[in-house]
Amino acid sequence: MLLYRFIIVGHSMEPTIVSGQTVLVSKIPFLFLKPKIGDIIAFKKANKVLIKRIAKINGEKYFVKGDNKKDSFDSAKFGWIDKKEIVGKVILKI
């Protein structure tokens, strides 16, 4: 599947993406380009799909952060993610 739809639960990406909002995630951008700092991505962690922004890159590892700096479950808590954990790039907020 190349396109996914997720409904956001939680506030770790506020104000950019708010709880209840729907996002479309696509694998297509990362078929042609590598993920870069600033990209908002969906990835699998602990049997869940999370949405975060890439803050740092080290080879095939990514440090992701939520835009809500006061309250976000992100790499500061669970560490770096591998490229293979990335589902795709957020391409549209609805």
N, C-alpha and C positions, 0 to 999 in steps of 0.2 A: 504494500500500500504506500502511495506517495503523498497522500494528504490526510491529515487527522484533524478532528475537531475536539477541543477540550473546553469544559466549563470550569472556570477558575473558582477554587474553594480556598479561602484564606486571603490574607492581606500583605503577604511578603513582597509583592511587586507594586504595591501602591506608591505613588499615585499613577504610575504608568498603566497598570492593569489592575482592575478592582474585582473584588469577590463578586461572583455571579456573571461576570463578563465572559463571553465566548471568544476563543482564539482559534485560528487555523494555523496548523503547523505542517510544513512541507519538508520532505527529504531532498527535493530537487536542488535547492541552492547548494547543498553540501556535496552533491554529485560533481559539481564543477569548481567550487571554491572551498577552501578550508575555513572552518569557523574562525571568527576574529573577535578581538576584544570589542565589547559593545553589543554584539549580537545577543538577542534574546532567544534562548533555546528551550526545548523540551527534552528531558532526559529521564531515564529510569534509575531510581535509587530506592532501595528497601521496598521493592514491589509496588512502588508508586511512580507516577509520572509527575515530575516537578517542572516548573517554569522559572527560569532565572536568567540573569545577564552574565555573560562571560566577562570576568574582571582581569584574569591573568592566563597566560598560556605558557606551558613548558613542554615542548615536543607534542606528544599525543595526549597530554593531560591538561585539564581545564579547571580553573578555580572560578566558581560561580557565586554570585551574590544577588540577594534580593534588593530591589530599589528602596524598600522600607528598611532603612539602616537600624532603626530602633527594634525591629522585631522581624527577623527572617531566619528560617531554617535553611542554611546554605553551607558552602564549603568551609566557613569558619567553624562549623560544628561537625560536619561529616567528612571534610577533606576534599582533595582533588577528585574529579571524575575522569574516566577514560573516554576517549573518542567513541568507542564501541557502545557506550551507554547513551549517547545522543540519539534522540528520536528524530529531531529536525529543528528547523528554524521557525520561529513565530513570524508569519508573513502578513497576518491580518487580525485586527481586533474588531469584534462585532458588538 
